[in-house]
Amino acid sequence: MNTLINDSNKKISRGDKIILDIVNKDPLNFIDISIVDFGKRTNSTTSTISKFVRHLGFENYKTFQHYISKSFYIMKESELTDPQLEETRDIITNKNYAFYAIDQTARIIDNPETQKLVDCIISSKKVWCIGMGNSFLAARDLSSSLNTQGIVSFATNDIFGEIRRLQQVTEEDLIIIISERLGQKEYEKLIDMASKRGVKIATITSINPFFINDKVDYKISFFAFPRETRPDVVRNTKMQQIFVNNFIISSLIRKKGIDLSKQDKIIWER
């Protein structure tokens, strides 16, 4: 059986060996915990644990924890079969792609532009969140989050089905379109219609703002891998869209002096 810590050091006491046996019997129970908890789980005082780690040759408890954490995961990896190792590599690859996409989104998001959008959301009478396909999930998420903050918001993925209600929007309202590439013709028609009525428009997309219709008032960007070379594990951009949603809602909540509970509640009849 593999052991997390060996007792080859002849200088350690019988008490140290007892602690070693306890740790080696259930290593996971001693990973990433405080010295106080470590003491409780070995029925020892913190001073005893401090002496124990020094007897093992570690400078302090922190360096000891770093060693046993690293040793534990190396030990567990050595016990994996080839299929398990391959599955673990796949998980790590997926995580790396996901973290990279989020990191790049955080890097390129325009904070001043986002704050302007948040101000507009707060001052708007109604907010429409629109998205198609996978982007509808993000549109619905944003709308639901706005509702929890007292903002009157609606979400849809069917522009034509909601055209009668969309034709009722006024210059006091806001339309937010969430789409990776804004490729659907319906979006251009909606932007034209809303612009003529003086309605504020925002887009949350991966397109460079320079290439977005000038009629759009707020242009928020997120990162997307190029479609031609996009890894299979990140075929859509839901994570980045939800990240932007959270950034918007967090910014909205941080706005001081705004009592969102006083926002007028509006009910539309179908």
ABEGO torsion letter per residue (X at the ends): XBBABBAABAABBAAAAAAAAAAAABAAAABGBBAAAAAAAAGBBAAAAAAAAAAAGBABAAAAAAAAAAAAAAAAAAABBAAAAAAAAAAAAAAAAAAAAAAAAAAABBAAAAAAAAAAAAABABBBBBBBEAAAAAAAAAAAAAAAAGBBBBBBABAAAAAAAAAABBAABBBBBBBAAGABAAAAAAAAAAAAAGBBBBBBBABBAAABBAABABBBBBBBBBAAABBAABABAAAAAAAAAAAAAAAAAABBGBBAAABBBBBBBX
